Every structure is written in structure tokens, then in C-alpha cells.
Amino acid sequence: VTAGQVSDYVGARALCDSLPDVDWLLGDRGYDADWFREALKDKGIRACIPGRKQRKAPVKYDKRRYKRRNRIEIMFGRLKDWRRVATRYDRCPKVFLSVIALAATVIYWL
């Protein structure tokens, strides 16, 4: 859990060592960094991340696979229906993550 104004890179760097054994990682433009792509490649994970608009050389990615990312966005949208999650009432990370787990369980169950 990071602060709202922290860049996506900070969270990605912290989670890089604990990534599970997967084939692909879908991410938005916020995760487009050469060091992150190299770290994924070293772990045997293929990145499906579009390049930032400022990039001089375009980056290849699987556009059809990237379109499936909408499922992730829908899940976050459903979590944000819970006002407590969207506005982050709970400042304690343990309580905040517990509320997310509770919300995800209720969403899945219903």
C-alpha cells in the first residue's frame, strides 16, 4: 500500500521480487519503464504494457491481450463502490487491506 501521490514505479519496484510465476503481466502506461521490463524479462514474464507517448521508439505489445485488461478495471470499479475503500477512511494499512478483502469476498459472493 502506497500513498496516493506515489508513482506506480515505487509500488512496482517493491513487488518485483515477490511476483508469482506467471506468463504475462498486463499493465497500463504507468508501468512503462525499461528497468521494469528487464526485471520481468529476467523472471521469464512477458510484459503487455503499452509504451508512454514520450517514448522515441515504440514498444511492441499484444493489443488483443491488453484489451482484456478491462476486467481488472471493472474489478477496481466495483471495489470503489465501497465508499470506505474509495476514500480510504482507514489509514492503517492492515485495516485497509482487510476492508478490501472483505469487499472482494462480498462482491464475489453476490
C-alpha positions as CSV (number, residue, x, y, z in Angstrom):
1,V,0.0,0.0,0.0
2,T,1.5,3.3,-1.1
3,A,0.3,6.9,-0.7
4,G,-2.0,8.3,-3.4
5,Q,0.6,10.7,-4.8
6,V,3.4,8.0,-5.1
7,S,4.3,6.9,-8.6
8,D,3.4,3.4,-9.9
9,Y,7.2,2.7,-10.2
10,V,7.6,2.7,-6.4
11,G,5.0,0.0,-5.9
12,A,6.3,-2.0,-8.9
13,R,9.9,-1.9,-7.5
14,A,8.7,-3.1,-4.1
15,L,6.7,-6.0,-5.6
16,C,9.2,-7.1,-8.2
17,D,10.8,-9.8,-6.0
18,S,7.5,-11.3,-4.9
19,L,5.8,-11.6,-8.3
20,P,4.3,-15.1,-8.8
21,D,5.3,-17.4,-11.6
22,V,3.1,-16.2,-14.5
23,D,3.5,-16.0,-18.3
24,W,2.2,-12.4,-18.8
25,L,1.9,-9.2,-16.8
26,L,-0.8,-6.7,-18.0
27,G,-0.1,-3.1,-17.0
28,D,-1.1,0.4,-18.1
29,R,1.3,3.1,-19.3
30,G,2.2,4.0,-15.8
31,Y,4.3,0.9,-15.6
32,D,6.3,1.6,-18.8
33,A,9.9,1.7,-17.7
34,D,12.9,-0.1,-19.2
35,W,14.1,-1.3,-15.8
36,F,10.7,-2.9,-15.1
37,R,10.5,-4.6,-18.5
38,E,14.1,-6.0,-17.9
39,A,13.1,-7.2,-14.4
40,L,10.1,-9.0,-15.8
41,K,12.2,-10.5,-18.6
42,D,14.7,-11.8,-16.1
43,K,11.9,-13.6,-14.3
44,G,10.6,-15.1,-17.5
45,I,7.4,-12.9,-17.6
46,R,6.3,-11.3,-20.8
47,A,5.1,-7.7,-20.4
48,C,1.9,-6.5,-22.1
49,I,2.4,-2.8,-21.3
50,P,1.9,-0.1,-24.0
51,G,4.7,2.5,-24.2
52,R,4.3,6.0,-23.0
53,K,3.7,8.7,-25.6
54,Q,7.0,10.3,-24.9
55,R,9.0,7.2,-26.0
56,K,11.1,7.8,-29.0
57,A,11.0,4.2,-30.1
58,P,7.5,2.5,-29.9
59,V,7.2,-0.6,-27.8
60,K,5.6,-3.8,-29.1
61,Y,2.8,-5.3,-27.0
62,D,-0.1,-7.7,-27.6
63,K,-3.0,-5.4,-28.3
64,R,-5.6,-8.1,-28.2
65,R,-4.4,-9.3,-24.8
66,Y,-4.2,-5.7,-23.5
67,K,-7.9,-5.2,-24.3
68,R,-8.7,-7.9,-21.7
69,R,-7.4,-5.6,-19.0
70,N,-10.9,-4.1,-18.8
71,R,-11.7,-7.0,-16.4
72,I,-9.2,-5.6,-14.0
73,E,-10.6,-2.1,-14.3
74,I,-14.1,-3.4,-13.7
75,M,-12.9,-5.1,-10.6
76,F,-11.4,-1.9,-9.2
77,G,-14.6,0.0,-10.1
78,R,-16.6,-2.5,-8.1
79,L,-14.2,-2.1,-5.1
80,K,-14.6,1.6,-5.4
81,D,-18.3,1.3,-5.0
82,W,-17.5,0.7,-1.4
83,R,-17.1,4.2,-0.2
84,R,-14.7,3.2,2.6
85,V,-12.3,1.8,0.0
86,A,-12.7,4.6,-2.5
87,T,-11.9,7.4,0.0
88,R,-9.6,5.3,2.2
89,Y,-11.1,6.1,5.5
90,D,-8.8,3.6,7.2
91,R,-5.2,5.0,7.5
92,C,-3.8,1.8,8.9
93,P,-2.6,-0.5,6.1
94,K,-3.7,-3.7,7.8
95,V,-7.3,-2.4,8.3
96,F,-7.4,-1.0,4.8
97,L,-6.3,-4.3,3.2
98,S,-8.8,-6.2,5.4
99,V,-11.6,-4.0,4.1
100,I,-10.5,-4.7,0.5
101,A,-10.5,-8.4,1.3
102,L,-14.0,-8.2,2.8
103,A,-15.3,-6.1,-0.1
104,A,-13.8,-8.6,-2.6
105,T,-15.4,-11.5,-0.8
106,V,-18.8,-9.9,-0.7
107,I,-18.6,-8.9,-4.4
108,Y,-17.6,-12.4,-5.4
109,W,-20.2,-14.0,-3.3
110,L,-23.0,-11.8,-4.5
